[in-house]
């Protein structure tokens, strides 16, 4: 066991308890997590670390330049997440053009969609079990929200679906891979990250004849018509830093930079959307100050080393084999 993995194992319980807001009564207390803050089942591909069976290939895409680096969307084209309390007002959530609400639940009064045209907004109920994922959302008065797309997802399932079932192009939950409040500050991102690339950088001619690969179940426009026809980047592809990359050579600053680098090497980043930038990570708005601490030069250094995990499948998640990080812990209580 490497020194880093030994330190990770020794400190894991404390970090997990802090993430869930639970200070265990003693060293023997089992770590747990809150699905509102760290969603999806332990066996979800979003919570499964890369294995030593992972196979890697250099990125080949005519419209993705590994030397151009990346951005982190936190204030525009972001994904605001709001968690309700039992005291928040009840709001009816409608799909635009329909008269019957898809969902009625408590929503914080300050919940507002992202200001850009996608208008993403994600509302977790007071029971902390479900999230209503909205696209092109609009708050119409204090007790009504309308949106072009309204999807209700369970925070304790795998976060992937056989068809489009979330407010992102890839078809899964929009919370999957999102950098959440406090993760960068704590220096640990214990899950796969979500990224986007230019639509032309994606190859719509997937190996199964579809415009996506697992864990994606959809593509922009349904068929990826705006995608290209070359290269090894597909909607759903998993990118990661191979284990041969020595992070000590990258001049990383402690904190957010180191956390992002370890996440890319331990879990990787899944293409879940398309965007105007070369490569884009996503964080909820509260992540902005910590994300700003990651230098552009660091993002360029990390992106330049990313490769495609070629054997990331339902039968070999993360390539299979011995995992680089522990399994996500159980939830706080039965849901």
matplotlib code that plots the C-alpha trace (Angstrom):
import matplotlib.pyplot as plt

x = [0.0, 1.4, 1.9, -0.9, -3.4, -2.5, -3.2, -6.4, -7.6, -6.7, -8.4, -11.4, -13.8, -13.2, -13.5, -16.7, -18.3, -17.5, -19.0, -22.2, -22.3, -21.9, -19.2, -19.0, -18.9, -15.8, -13.1, -15.2, -18.2, -19.0, -18.8, -22.1, -23.2, -26.1, -27.5, -28.4, -24.7, -23.1, -25.7, -26.1, -25.5, -22.1, -22.0, -23.0, -20.4, -20.3, -19.0, -16.7, -13.0, -10.8, -9.3, -5.9, -7.5, -8.2, -6.8, -5.9, -5.6, -4.5, -7.3, -7.9, -10.3, -10.1, -11.8, -10.5, -7.0, -5.4, -3.0, -5.9, -6.8, -10.2, -12.7, -14.9, -18.5, -19.8, -21.6, -22.8, -23.9, -23.8, -26.1, -27.6, -28.7, -31.1, -32.0, -35.4, -36.2, -39.5, -40.1, -39.8, -42.9, -44.7, -44.2, -45.9, -43.4, -44.9, -43.6, -44.1, -47.5, -49.0, -51.7, -51.0, -47.8, -45.2, -44.3, -45.4, -42.7, -41.1, -38.6, -36.3, -37.4, -34.0, -33.9, -33.3, -32.1, -28.8, -29.0, -28.0, -30.4, -30.1, -31.7, -30.6, -32.1, -32.1, -34.4, -33.8, -36.8, -36.9, -36.7, -33.4, -34.4, -35.4, -34.2, -36.3, -34.0, -35.1, -34.0, -34.9, -36.6, -38.4, -39.7, -43.2, -44.3, -43.6, -45.5, -44.9, -42.0, -42.2, -39.5, -39.1, -37.9, -38.8, -37.3, -37.6, -34.6, -33.9, -30.7, -30.0, -30.1, -27.3, -27.9, -27.9, -30.9, -31.8, -33.2, -33.0, -33.8, -32.0, -31.3, -28.1, -27.5, -26.1, -29.4, -28.5, -28.8, -27.5, -26.1, -23.8, -20.2, -21.1, -18.5, -20.5, -20.1, -17.1, -15.5, -12.6, -12.1, -11.9, -9.4, -11.4, -13.6, -14.7, -16.5, -16.3, -16.5, -18.8, -17.2, -18.3, -16.4, -17.3, -20.0, -17.7, -15.2, -17.5, -17.8, -21.5, -20.5, -20.1, -18.9, -22.5, -23.9, -25.2, -24.2, -23.1, -21.4, -22.3, -23.1, -24.7, -28.2, -28.8, -27.1, -27.7, -30.7, -31.4, -28.9, -25.9, -26.5, -24.1, -21.3, -18.4, -17.6, -14.0, -11.9, -12.4, -14.4, -18.1, -20.9, -20.3, -16.6, -14.5, -11.3, -8.7, -5.0, -3.2, -1.5, 1.8, 1.4, 3.4, 1.3, 4.3, 5.8, 2.9, 3.6, 0.2, -0.8, -2.3, -6.1, -8.3, -5.6, -4.4, -8.0, -8.9, -5.8, -6.4, -10.0, -9.0, -6.5, -8.6, -12.1, -11.8, -14.2, -17.2, -18.4, -22.0, -22.7, -21.4, -20.3, -18.5, -15.2, -12.4, -13.2, -15.5, -16.0, -19.1, -19.6, -22.6, -22.4, -21.1, -18.0, -16.9, -14.3, -12.5, -12.6, -11.0, -8.0, -7.2, -4.7, -5.2, -1.7, -2.7, -5.8, -3.7, -1.2, -3.9, -5.9, -2.7, -2.3, -5.9, -6.5, -9.6, -10.4, -11.3, -12.8, -15.2, -18.4, -21.2, -19.2, -15.9, -16.7, -13.6, -11.7, -12.2, -9.7, -8.3, -9.8, -7.7, -10.1, -12.6, -16.2, -18.7, -20.1, -23.7, -26.3, -27.2, -30.4, -32.6, -34.4]
y = [0.0, 3.4, 6.1, 8.2, 5.3, 4.6, 8.2, 8.1, 5.0, 6.4, 9.8, 8.6, 8.2, 11.8, 13.3, 11.4, 12.3, 15.9, 15.8, 14.3, 16.8, 13.9, 14.1, 10.5, 9.8, 7.7, 6.4, 3.2, 5.1, 4.0, 6.9, 7.7, 10.3, 12.5, 11.8, 15.5, 16.4, 13.2, 11.4, 8.0, 4.4, 3.0, 0.9, 3.9, 4.6, 8.1, 6.8, 4.1, 4.8, 3.7, 0.2, -1.2, -2.9, 0.4, 0.8, 4.2, 5.8, 9.3, 11.7, 11.9, 14.6, 17.3, 19.8, 19.2, 20.6, 19.2, 22.2, 24.7, 23.8, 24.1, 26.3, 25.7, 26.9, 28.2, 31.5, 31.1, 27.9, 26.4, 24.0, 25.7, 23.2, 24.1, 21.8, 22.4, 22.5, 21.7, 25.4, 26.5, 27.4, 24.9, 25.4, 23.8, 22.8, 22.7, 21.5, 24.5, 24.3, 21.9, 22.6, 19.8, 20.2, 17.5, 17.9, 19.9, 20.3, 22.8, 25.1, 27.7, 31.3, 32.2, 29.3, 30.8, 29.2, 29.9, 33.2, 31.8, 30.3, 26.8, 28.0, 25.0, 24.6, 21.5, 21.3, 18.7, 17.9, 18.3, 14.6, 14.7, 11.8, 13.2, 16.0, 17.8, 18.7, 21.6, 22.9, 26.5, 27.1, 30.2, 31.2, 32.6, 34.1, 32.7, 29.4, 28.4, 27.3, 26.4, 24.8, 23.3, 20.0, 18.6, 15.3, 13.8, 11.6, 9.5, 10.6, 7.0, 5.1, 4.8, 8.2, 6.6, 5.5, 3.5, 6.7, 10.5, 11.2, 14.4, 17.9, 17.2, 16.0, 12.6, 11.5, 10.9, 13.0, 16.6, 16.2, 13.5, 14.8, 18.3, 19.8, 20.5, 23.0, 22.4, 19.6, 21.7, 23.4, 20.1, 18.9, 15.8, 15.1, 11.5, 10.9, 11.1, 14.7, 15.9, 17.7, 19.1, 19.6, 21.3, 19.3, 19.1, 17.3, 14.4, 11.5, 10.6, 7.3, 5.3, 1.7, 0.4, 2.5, 5.2, 8.8, 8.0, 5.4, 4.1, 5.6, 8.1, 7.2, 10.2, 12.9, 16.5, 16.7, 13.0, 11.8, 14.0, 15.7, 18.5, 16.1, 15.2, 11.7, 11.4, 10.6, 8.6, 11.1, 10.2, 11.5, 9.5, 8.9, 8.7, 10.7, 10.4, 10.9, 7.6, 6.2, 6.8, 10.6, 11.7, 14.5, 15.7, 17.0, 19.3, 22.1, 21.8, 24.1, 22.4, 22.6, 22.9, 22.2, 19.0, 17.9, 18.3, 16.4, 13.5, 13.3, 13.1, 10.3, 8.4, 8.7, 10.5, 12.8, 11.8, 13.8, 14.6, 17.7, 19.9, 23.5, 26.3, 25.7, 23.3, 21.4, 22.6, 21.3, 22.2, 23.4, 24.7, 28.5, 28.4, 26.6, 29.8, 31.1, 27.8, 27.2, 30.6, 29.4, 26.8, 28.5, 28.4, 27.0, 24.1, 23.4, 23.3, 20.9, 18.5, 18.5, 17.9, 14.6, 13.3, 10.1, 8.1, 5.1, 2.6, -0.2, 1.7, -0.4, -1.6, -4.9, -3.2, 0.1, 2.3, -0.5, -3.0, -4.4, -3.0, 0.4, 3.5, 4.8, 3.4, 2.6, 5.4, 4.8, 4.0, 6.7, 8.2, 6.3, 4.0, 5.8]
z = [0.0, -1.0, 1.7, 0.0, 0.1, 3.7, 4.7, 2.7, 4.5, 7.9, 7.4, 5.4, 8.3, 9.6, 6.1, 5.3, 8.7, 8.0, 4.6, 6.0, 8.9, 11.4, 14.1, 15.3, 19.0, 18.8, 16.5, 15.9, 14.6, 11.0, 8.5, 6.7, 4.2, 3.4, -0.1, -0.5, -0.3, -1.7, -3.8, -5.5, -4.4, -3.5, -6.7, -8.9, -11.6, -10.3, -6.9, -8.2, -8.4, -11.3, -11.0, -11.8, -14.8, -16.5, -20.1, -21.4, -24.9, -25.8, -26.7, -30.5, -31.5, -34.2, -32.0, -28.6, -27.9, -24.7, -24.6, -24.3, -20.7, -19.2, -17.4, -14.3, -14.7, -11.3, -11.9, -15.5, -17.2, -13.7, -11.8, -8.7, -6.0, -3.2, -0.3, 1.3, 5.0, 6.6, 7.1, 3.5, 1.5, -0.7, -4.4, -7.4, -10.2, -13.7, -17.1, -19.4, -21.2, -18.8, -16.2, -13.7, -11.6, -11.9, -8.3, -5.3, -2.5, -0.2, -1.9, -0.4, -1.2, -2.6, -5.1, -8.5, -11.8, -13.4, -15.4, -18.7, -21.3, -20.0, -16.7, -14.7, -11.2, -9.0, -6.0, -3.3, -1.1, 2.7, 3.1, 1.3, -0.9, -4.3, -6.5, -9.1, -12.0, -14.1, -17.5, -18.7, -15.3, -14.4, -11.0, -11.5, -8.2, -4.8, -5.2, -8.8, -10.9, -14.6, -16.8, -20.2, -18.7, -15.2, -14.0, -10.6, -9.6, -6.6, -4.8, -3.6, -6.9, -9.4, -11.1, -14.6, -16.6, -19.8, -21.4, -21.0, -17.3, -16.2, -17.1, -19.0, -22.6, -21.6, -20.1, -16.5, -13.4, -13.5, -10.0, -11.1, -11.2, -10.0, -7.7, -4.5, -1.8, 0.5, -1.5, -2.9, 0.5, 2.2, -0.4, -1.4, -4.4, -3.8, -7.1, -10.8, -12.2, -15.0, -18.0, -21.3, -24.6, -27.9, -29.8, -32.8, -30.5, -30.0, -32.4, -33.0, -34.5, -31.3, -31.1, -30.6, -33.5, -31.1, -30.5, -26.9, -24.8, -21.3, -18.8, -21.2, -22.5, -24.8, -26.8, -27.8, -30.1, -29.5, -32.2, -31.7, -35.1, -34.2, -33.3, -35.6, -37.0, -36.0, -32.9, -29.6, -27.6, -27.3, -25.1, -21.9, -22.4, -19.2, -19.1, -16.5, -15.5, -16.0, -12.9, -14.6, -14.2, -11.1, -9.7, -7.7, -11.0, -11.8, -9.2, -7.6, -4.8, -1.7, -1.5, -4.6, -7.1, -5.4, -4.8, -8.5, -9.6, -7.3, -8.4, -12.0, -11.3, -8.8, -10.4, -13.7, -15.5, -17.6, -20.6, -19.8, -22.0, -24.8, -24.4, -26.2, -24.3, -25.0, -21.7, -18.9, -15.3, -13.4, -9.8, -8.0, -7.5, -3.9, -5.2, -7.1, -4.5, -4.2, -8.0, -8.6, -6.6, -9.3, -11.7, -15.5, -15.8, -13.5, -15.6, -18.7, -17.1, -16.0, -19.2, -21.2, -19.4, -19.6, -21.6, -22.5, -20.3, -23.1, -21.0, -18.8, -19.2, -17.0, -16.6, -15.8, -14.2, -14.1, -15.9, -13.0, -10.7, -7.4, -6.8, -6.2, -3.6, -1.0, -1.8, -0.9, 2.6, 3.4, 3.8, 7.2, 7.5, 5.5, 2.6]

ax = plt.figure().add_subplot(projection="3d")
ax.plot(x, y, z, "-o")
ax.set_aspect("equal")
plt.show()
